[in-house]
Amino acid sequence: MSEIPGDLKFLKSHEWARVEGNGRVTVGISDHAQGLLGDLVYVELPNVGDTVQAGNGAAVVESVKAASDVYSPVSGKVVEVNSALSDKPETINEDAYGDGWIFVVEASEPEQLNELLSPDDYAELLDDDAH
């Protein structure tokens, strides 16, 4: 299990959010989530311009074992997607918190970020799940 970066916030469903400034939030899935899913073979990305709602599915990641929705941590408009994942979905397995980002949202309600888990709270959630 890799170190959980201190600059991220998390959903209980294992998505991460990195606040980039300008109201933009980069979204991906945690290293824990990619480990549970196994080798990813497909990523269904949202479209730039799509409106997403906090807590609703915005993308899908598929492995040989399972498919899983990727929930948006904030409401807003998708302004960028990681199109490189279309050809190399395994980038999420290799670098979940870096090059494996999935999409960027321009948050319409940035205060929703306050409801997300801190890295420490997320680590506790993982510890609780393990027991």
N, CA, C and O of each residue as an XYZ file, in Angstrom:
524
protein
N       0.856     -1.191      0.000
C       0.000      0.000      0.000
C       0.888      1.236      0.000
O       1.790      1.367      0.827
N       0.626      2.119     -0.916
C       1.463      3.312     -1.006
C       1.039      4.337      0.043
O      -0.043      4.259      0.625
N       1.915      5.280      0.257
C       1.648      6.386      1.177
C       0.462      7.199      0.656
O       0.329      7.410     -0.549
N      -0.391      7.650      1.565
C      -1.527      8.485      1.169
C      -1.051      9.940      1.140
O      -0.644     10.470      2.174
N      -1.096     10.590     -0.023
C      -0.619     11.980     -0.104
C      -1.413     12.911      0.813
O      -2.635     12.802      0.925
N      -0.703     13.818      1.459
C      -1.329     14.707      2.426
C      -2.159     15.825      1.831
O      -2.902     16.492      2.550
N      -2.043     16.045      0.509
C      -2.770     17.169     -0.102
C      -4.108     16.750     -0.692
O      -4.750     17.535     -1.389
N      -4.536     15.518     -0.421
C      -5.777     15.016     -1.011
C      -6.896     14.950      0.012
O      -6.659     14.920      1.220
N      -8.122     14.928     -0.498
C      -9.303     14.636      0.311
C      -9.955     13.417     -0.324
O      -9.758     13.145     -1.508
N     -10.736     12.681      0.470
C     -11.252     11.394      0.006
C     -12.744     11.228      0.249
O     -13.315     11.808      1.172
N     -13.355     10.419     -0.608
C     -14.711      9.924     -0.384
C     -14.607      8.547      0.259
O     -13.599      7.858      0.103
N     -15.654      8.146      0.986
C     -15.659      6.801      1.569
C     -15.644      5.729      0.489
O     -15.258      4.588      0.746
N     -16.063      6.094     -0.719
C     -16.080      5.148     -1.839
C     -14.721      5.086     -2.556
O     -14.617      4.512     -3.640
N     -13.687      5.675     -1.952
C     -12.286      5.543     -2.384
C     -11.868      6.413     -3.566
O     -10.864      6.125     -4.217
N     -12.624      7.475     -3.854
C     -12.138      8.476     -4.803
C     -11.309      9.509     -4.041
O     -11.525      9.741     -2.851
N     -10.366     10.118     -4.741
C      -9.616     11.222     -4.141
C      -9.877     12.518     -4.913
O     -10.251     12.506     -6.086
N      -9.668     13.622     -4.218
C      -9.851     14.952     -4.800
C      -8.636     15.800     -4.444
O      -8.235     15.873     -3.282
N      -8.060     16.435     -5.451
C      -6.946     17.362     -5.220
C      -7.402     18.746     -5.673
O      -7.742     18.948     -6.839
N      -7.405     19.692     -4.744
C      -7.816     21.058     -5.068
C      -6.661     21.741     -5.794
O      -5.553     21.835     -5.267
N      -6.933     22.220     -7.016
C      -5.887     22.787     -7.863
C      -5.869     24.312     -7.848
O      -4.968     24.924     -8.421
N      -6.851     24.929     -7.201
C      -6.971     26.383     -7.322
C      -7.901     26.697     -8.484
O      -8.241     25.801     -9.257
N      -8.314     27.940     -8.620
C      -9.272     28.356     -9.667
C     -10.573     27.578     -9.577
O     -11.312     27.504    -10.559
N     -10.873     26.993     -8.414
C     -12.105     26.219     -8.268
C     -12.056     24.862     -8.950
O     -13.078     24.185     -9.060
N     -10.873     24.461     -9.409
C     -10.750     23.176    -10.106
C     -10.318     22.077     -9.146
O      -9.512     22.291     -8.241
N     -10.878     20.896     -9.373
C     -10.607     19.746     -8.515
C     -10.286     18.550     -9.415
O     -11.099     18.159    -10.253
N      -9.098     17.977     -9.234
C      -8.717     16.772     -9.976
C      -9.198     15.556     -9.196
O      -9.092     15.516     -7.970
N      -9.729     14.557     -9.915
C     -10.347     13.389     -9.287
C      -9.689     12.115     -9.807
O      -9.356     12.003    -10.987
N      -9.512     11.162     -8.902
C      -9.018      9.840     -9.273
C      -9.521      8.823     -8.267
O     -10.330      9.148     -7.398
N      -9.038      7.580     -8.385
C      -9.381      6.575     -7.374
C      -8.131      6.275     -6.558
O      -7.008      6.426     -7.039
N      -8.340      5.851     -5.326
C      -7.213      5.645     -4.423
C      -6.409      4.407     -4.801
O      -6.870      3.535     -5.537
N      -5.203      4.365     -4.275
C      -4.350      3.203     -4.480
C      -5.026      1.955     -3.911
O      -4.919      0.868     -4.479
N      -5.718      2.121     -2.790
C      -6.461      1.014     -2.184
C      -7.511      0.482     -3.157
O      -7.644     -0.729     -3.332
N      -8.254      1.388     -3.788
C      -9.314      0.982     -4.718
C      -8.743      0.244     -5.923
O      -9.277     -0.789     -6.327
N      -7.657      0.769     -6.504
C      -7.096      0.086     -7.672
C      -6.561     -1.281     -7.274
O      -6.595     -2.218     -8.072
N      -6.063     -1.403     -6.033
C      -5.580     -2.697     -5.550
C      -6.702     -3.713     -5.419
O      -6.520     -4.891     -5.726
N      -7.872     -3.252     -4.959
C      -9.037     -4.143     -4.840
C      -9.539     -4.573     -6.211
O      -9.923     -5.727     -6.400
N      -9.535     -3.652     -7.163
C     -10.049     -3.953     -8.501
C      -9.112     -4.859     -9.292
O      -9.563     -5.673    -10.097
N      -7.821     -4.718     -9.065
C      -6.856     -5.471     -9.860
C      -6.540     -4.739    -11.155
O      -6.798     -3.542    -11.285
N      -5.979     -5.467    -12.105
C      -5.510     -4.842    -13.347
C      -6.662     -4.221    -14.122
O      -7.596     -4.911    -14.531
N      -6.584     -2.919    -14.318
C      -7.638     -2.219    -15.053
C      -7.459     -2.406    -16.556
O      -6.348     -2.331    -17.081
N      -8.580     -2.651    -17.233
C      -8.538     -2.903    -18.677
C      -9.312     -1.853    -19.471
O      -9.180     -1.777    -20.693
N     -10.124     -1.038    -18.778
C     -10.940     -0.057    -19.494
C     -11.343      1.060    -18.547
O     -11.654      0.817    -17.381
N     -11.337      2.280    -19.054
C     -11.835      3.434    -18.298
C     -12.836      4.170    -19.182
O     -12.518      4.576    -20.300
N     -14.044      4.334    -18.664
C     -15.058      5.133    -19.363
C     -15.012      6.532    -18.767
O     -15.408      6.749    -17.621
N     -14.526      7.472    -19.559
C     -14.344      8.843    -19.086
C     -15.608      9.662    -19.302
O     -16.375      9.388    -20.225
N     -15.830     10.669    -18.456
C     -16.911     11.615    -18.762
C     -16.488     12.467    -19.958
O     -15.338     12.400    -20.392
N     -17.391     13.248    -20.477
C     -17.069     14.171    -21.565
C     -16.788     15.552    -21.002
O     -17.427     15.981    -20.042
N     -15.832     16.242    -21.598
C     -15.599     17.638    -21.222
C     -16.899     18.395    -21.473
O     -17.507     18.268    -22.536
N     -17.316     19.179    -20.492
C     -18.576     19.913    -20.601
C     -19.717     19.247    -19.855
O     -20.743     19.878    -19.602
N     -19.548     17.949    -19.491
C     -20.582     17.262    -18.709
C     -20.751     17.945    -17.359
O     -19.781     18.420    -16.769
N     -21.984     17.991    -16.876
C     -22.256     18.453    -15.522
C     -22.321     17.227    -14.626
O     -23.010     16.256    -14.941
N     -21.601     17.272    -13.505
C     -21.590     16.151    -12.563
C     -22.103     16.627    -11.211
O     -21.974     17.799    -10.858
N     -22.685     15.701    -10.467
C     -23.200     15.995     -9.128
C     -22.349     15.273     -8.092
O     -21.918     14.142     -8.314
N     -22.110     15.924     -6.968
C     -21.355     15.296     -5.886
C     -22.025     13.985     -5.487
O     -23.236     13.932     -5.273
N     -21.223     12.931     -5.391
C     -21.734     11.633     -4.961
C     -22.357     10.806     -6.063
O     -22.788      9.680     -5.815
N     -22.416     11.337     -7.284
C     -22.971     10.580     -8.411
C     -21.850     10.054     -9.294
O     -20.760     10.626     -9.340
N     -22.127      8.960     -9.994
C     -21.147      8.374    -10.892
C     -20.812      9.326    -12.026
O     -21.703      9.910    -12.641
N     -19.516      9.480    -12.302
C     -19.078     10.358    -13.383
C     -18.205      9.610    -14.391
O     -18.064     10.039    -15.536
N     -17.623      8.497    -13.962
C     -16.759      7.690    -14.824
C     -16.902      6.242    -14.367
O     -17.516      5.961    -13.338
N     -16.326      5.327    -15.146
C     -16.345      3.906    -14.787
C     -14.951      3.349    -15.028
O     -14.323      3.633    -16.048
N     -14.473      2.550    -14.074
C     -13.228      1.809    -14.281
C     -13.567      0.325    -14.279
O     -14.342     -0.146    -13.446
N     -12.978     -0.405    -15.219
C     -13.245     -1.839    -15.332
C     -11.940     -2.607    -15.262
O     -10.939     -2.248    -15.883
N     -11.990     -3.690    -14.473
C     -10.863     -4.617    -14.419
C     -11.367     -5.960    -14.926
O     -12.536     -6.096    -15.287
N     -10.491     -6.943    -14.951
C     -10.942     -8.272    -15.362
C     -11.923     -8.835    -14.338
O     -12.718     -9.718    -14.661
N     -11.871     -8.326    -13.095
C     -12.734     -8.833    -12.022
C     -14.061     -8.101    -11.893
O     -15.085     -8.719    -11.604
N     -14.051     -6.791    -12.104
C     -15.241     -6.002    -11.760
C     -15.235     -4.661    -12.485
O     -14.214     -4.210    -13.003
N     -16.408     -4.045    -12.501
C     -16.533     -2.660    -12.974
C     -16.985     -1.825    -11.782
O     -17.767     -2.288    -10.952
N     -16.500     -0.618    -11.706
C     -16.826      0.230    -10.565
C     -17.052      1.665    -11.029
O     -16.282      2.208    -11.821
N     -18.124      2.266    -10.518
C     -18.360      3.679    -10.799
C     -17.320      4.525    -10.075
O     -16.864      4.174     -8.987
N     -16.957      5.627    -10.684
C     -16.106      6.629    -10.050
C     -17.009      7.818     -9.759
O     -17.530      8.453    -10.675
N     -17.191      8.114     -8.470
C     -18.105      9.170     -8.049
C     -17.379     10.505     -7.982
O     -16.216     10.579     -7.584
N     -18.080     11.551     -8.374
C     -17.499     12.885     -8.288
C     -17.595     13.388     -6.847
O     -18.656     13.289     -6.232
N     -16.507     13.922     -6.306
C     -16.543     14.447     -4.940
C     -17.245     15.795     -4.830
O     -17.658     16.196     -3.742
N     -17.379     16.491     -5.949
C     -18.018     17.812     -5.955
C     -18.914     17.945     -7.183
O     -18.720     17.266     -8.191
N     -19.891     18.828     -7.073
C     -20.731     19.158     -8.226
C     -20.011     20.188     -9.080
O     -19.239     21.003     -8.575
N     -20.272     20.141    -10.373
C     -19.665     21.126    -11.257
C     -19.611     20.627    -12.679
O     -20.350     19.724    -13.071
N     -18.717     21.234    -13.451
C     -18.590     20.912    -14.871
C     -17.233     20.265    -15.125
O     -16.207     20.739    -14.636
N     -17.237     19.178    -15.893
C     -15.984     18.521    -16.273
C     -15.249     19.428    -17.261
O     -15.789     19.780    -18.310
N     -14.010     19.804    -16.917
C     -13.248     20.706    -17.782
C     -12.044     20.023    -18.428
O     -11.426     20.571    -19.340
N     -11.716     18.823    -17.948
C     -10.587     18.095    -18.528
C     -10.743     16.622    -18.186
O     -11.234     16.278    -17.111
N     -10.326     15.753    -19.100
C     -10.302     14.312    -18.829
C      -8.922     13.786    -19.204
O      -8.238     14.351    -20.057
N      -8.527     12.705    -18.558
C      -7.226     12.096    -18.820
C      -7.378     11.097    -19.965
O      -7.499      9.893    -19.739
N      -7.369     11.611    -21.197
C      -7.641     10.756    -22.354
C      -6.561      9.697    -22.565
O      -6.795      8.718    -23.273
N      -5.385      9.873    -21.964
C      -4.334      8.853    -22.072
C      -4.785      7.521    -21.471
O      -4.263      6.467    -21.833
N      -5.761      7.570    -20.548
C      -6.248      6.333    -19.915
C      -6.996      5.445    -20.898
O      -7.111      4.241    -20.672
N      -7.505      6.015    -21.983
C      -8.212      5.209    -22.981
C      -7.288      4.145    -23.557
O      -7.709      3.012    -23.794
N      -6.034      4.508    -23.781
C      -5.058      3.562    -24.324
C      -4.295      2.824    -23.236
O      -3.832      1.704    -23.450
N      -4.162      3.444    -22.072
C      -3.366      2.838    -21.000
C      -4.094      2.928    -19.662
O      -3.665      3.670    -18.779
N      -5.204      2.174    -19.494
C      -5.929      2.230    -18.221
C      -5.080      1.766    -17.042
O      -5.338      2.146    -15.900
N      -4.066      0.941    -17.318
C      -3.213      0.433    -16.242
C      -2.391      1.531    -15.577
O      -1.776      1.295    -14.537
N      -2.370      2.735    -16.164
C      -1.691      3.866    -15.523
C      -2.267      4.092    -14.129
O      -1.540      4.493    -13.220
N      -3.564      3.841    -13.949
C      -4.182      3.997    -12.625
C      -3.569      3.001    -11.648
O      -3.315      3.346    -10.494
N      -3.326      1.759    -12.098
C      -2.690      0.767    -11.232
C      -1.274      1.197    -10.853
O      -0.827      0.982     -9.727
N      -0.583      1.803    -11.806
C       0.830      2.131    -11.607
C       1.036      3.421    -10.817
O       2.023      3.547    -10.092
N       0.124      4.378    -10.947
C       0.326      5.702    -10.341
C      -1.025      6.339    -10.018
O      -1.405      7.351    -10.607
N      -1.742      5.729     -9.072
C      -3.121      6.135     -8.773
C      -3.232      7.610     -8.384
O      -4.218      8.268     -8.715
N      -2.221      8.129     -7.680
C      -2.307      9.505     -7.185
C      -1.601     10.520     -8.089
O      -1.582     11.712     -7.782
N      -1.026     10.058     -9.194
C      -0.295     10.956    -10.091
C      -0.867     10.910    -11.488
O      -1.930     11.469    -11.757
N      -0.146     10.232    -12.387
C      -0.561     10.162    -13.791
C      -1.885      9.435    -13.991
O      -2.475      9.514    -15.068
N      -2.361      8.725    -12.961
C      -3.615      7.982    -13.064
C      -4.862      8.787    -12.725
O      -5.931      8.211    -12.519
N      -4.742     10.113    -12.663
C      -5.941     10.946    -12.430
C      -6.945     10.680    -13.545
O      -6.568     10.269    -14.643
N      -8.237     10.918    -13.258
C      -9.277     10.556    -14.225
C      -9.928     11.779    -14.876
O     -10.036     11.840    -16.101
N     -10.363     12.752    -14.068
C     -10.982     13.945    -14.655
C     -10.826     15.134    -13.721
O     -10.497     14.987    -12.544
N     -11.070     16.322    -14.279
C     -11.000     17.572    -13.519
C     -12.369     18.242    -13.583
O     -12.967     18.366    -14.651
N     -12.852     18.670    -12.417
C     -14.153     19.336    -12.308
C     -13.934     20.788    -11.898
O     -13.126     21.077    -11.016
N     -14.653     21.689    -12.540
C     -14.722     23.069    -12.072
C     -15.882     23.102    -11.085
O     -17.048     23.056    -11.478
N     -15.550     23.183     -9.804
C     -16.553     23.016     -8.751
C     -17.529     24.188     -8.716
O     -17.124     25.350     -8.681
N     -18.824     23.862     -8.728
C     -19.843     24.904     -8.595
C     -20.161     25.156     -7.123
O     -20.690     26.209     -6.766
N     -19.836     24.182     -6.273
C     -20.065     24.317     -4.829
C     -18.821     23.839     -4.084
O     -18.828     22.754     -3.502
N     -17.742     24.648     -4.097
C     -16.479     24.199     -3.503
C     -16.582     23.840     -2.025
O     -15.744     23.104     -1.504
N     -17.611     24.358     -1.345
C     -17.760     24.022      0.081
C     -18.016     22.528      0.286
O     -17.836     22.015      1.391
N     -18.435     21.825     -0.777
C     -18.631     20.372     -0.670
C     -17.327     19.663     -0.310
O     -17.352     18.569      0.253
N     -16.204     20.271     -0.627
C     -14.910     19.671     -0.289
C     -14.744     19.520      1.215
O     -14.015     18.641      1.675
N     -15.418     20.376      1.987
C     -15.313     20.306      3.448
C     -15.917     19.030      4.011
O     -15.615     18.644      5.140
N     -16.773     18.372      3.227
C     -17.432     17.156      3.700
C     -16.597     15.904      3.440
O     -16.957     14.815      3.887
N     -15.488     16.052      2.725
C     -14.666     14.891      2.380
C     -13.731     14.527      3.531
O     -13.515     15.312      4.454
N     -13.186     13.319      3.447
C     -12.286     12.818      4.484
C     -10.876     13.374      4.294
O     -10.398     13.517      3.169
N     -10.222     13.685      5.408
C      -8.803     14.052      5.360
C      -7.996     12.776      5.111
O      -8.528     11.677      5.269
N      -6.715     12.900      4.724
C      -5.895     11.694      4.547
C      -5.864     10.820      5.803
O      -5.909      9.594      5.702
N      -5.787     11.439      6.986
C      -5.763     10.659      8.232
C      -7.073      9.919      8.452
O      -7.080      8.752      8.844
N      -8.194     10.613      8.194
C      -9.500      9.963      8.360
C      -9.662      8.824      7.358
O     -10.240      7.785      7.678
N      -9.150      9.024      6.144
C      -9.237      7.976      5.124
C      -8.394      6.762      5.540
O      -8.824      5.620      5.377
N      -7.201      7.015      6.074
C      -6.343      5.922      6.545
C      -7.050      5.141      7.654
O      -6.960      3.914      7.707
N      -7.755      5.854      8.542
C      -8.526      5.186      9.604
C      -9.631      4.324      9.023
O      -9.859      3.205      9.484
N     -10.322      4.843      8.006
C     -11.373      4.085      7.336
C     -10.801      2.781      6.779
O     -11.418      1.725      6.914
N      -9.631      2.851      6.156
C      -9.003      1.651      5.597
C      -8.624      0.680      6.700
O      -8.784     -0.530      6.545
N      -8.118      1.203      7.822
C      -7.785      0.341      8.964
C      -9.028     -0.354      9.488
O      -8.996     -1.546      9.795
N     -10.128      0.393      9.592
C     -11.387     -0.194     10.076
C     -11.875     -1.278      9.126
O     -12.359     -2.321      9.566
N     -11.749     -1.034      7.812
C     -12.172     -2.022      6.813
C     -11.357     -3.303      6.918
O     -11.860     -4.394      6.651
N     -10.095     -3.160      7.311
C      -9.192     -4.314      7.348
C      -9.464     -5.213      8.550
O      -9.011     -6.357      8.587
N     -10.201     -4.697      9.529
C     -10.434     -5.488     10.750
C     -11.828     -6.040     10.819
O     -12.174     -6.724     11.782
